Amino acid sequence: MHQTASVPRTGLSIKTILPLGVFLFCLALWTHELLAENPVPDSVKQRIPVEWRFWLAKGLHVGAYAFLTVLAGWLPVPGKLFWGVIVLLVLHGVAGEIGQTFVDGRHGSTRDVLLDWAGIVIGLVVLQCGRWAFRRRATTDTQ
């Protein structure tokens, strides 16, 4: 009789690795853009009306952190670790603005940190609304 050797499980699976990889990739990409000397190429910047540039840039801060927060909600981690990731995002907003003070042509902004935090709050609201909708659907499906 042929026996197969048992392979110890590490707990890592595609369901664990993929969300973590996507989250870390997006966080790294956003960090790169925050610390880039010229995050918007001139060819793109020229096509954006001057009066829109400020609002688009600030909206990007809010949207990026809201998106990262929603991604964090999909990480297969326990609740306490989820809140640790949220704290990481809060600190990332501060660190990104401090880091910009060391980049030529960039400067840190308290307003941008507040916008980053607003994005995190929006992301948390989106996650909570999604949870409520899921629970509501689950209770109506069982009735």
Number of C-alpha atoms within 10 A of each C-alpha: 3 4 5 6 6 6 6 6 7 6 7 8 9 9 10 14 14 13 17 18 13 15 20 15 12 16 19 12 11 17 16 13 14 21 20 15 14 13 12 12 8 10 8 8 12 10 8 12 9 10 8 9 12 11 11 13 13 15 15 15 23 23 20 19 27 24 20 22 25 20 19 25 21 14 20 15 14 8 10 9 13 17 14 11 18 20 13 12 20 18 13 19 24 19 15 20 20 17 17 18 14 13 15 11 10 17 13 18 15 12 11 19 22 16 20 26 22 17 24 27 17 19 24 19 15 17 19 14 12 12 12 12 12 12 12 11 11 11 10 9 8 6 5
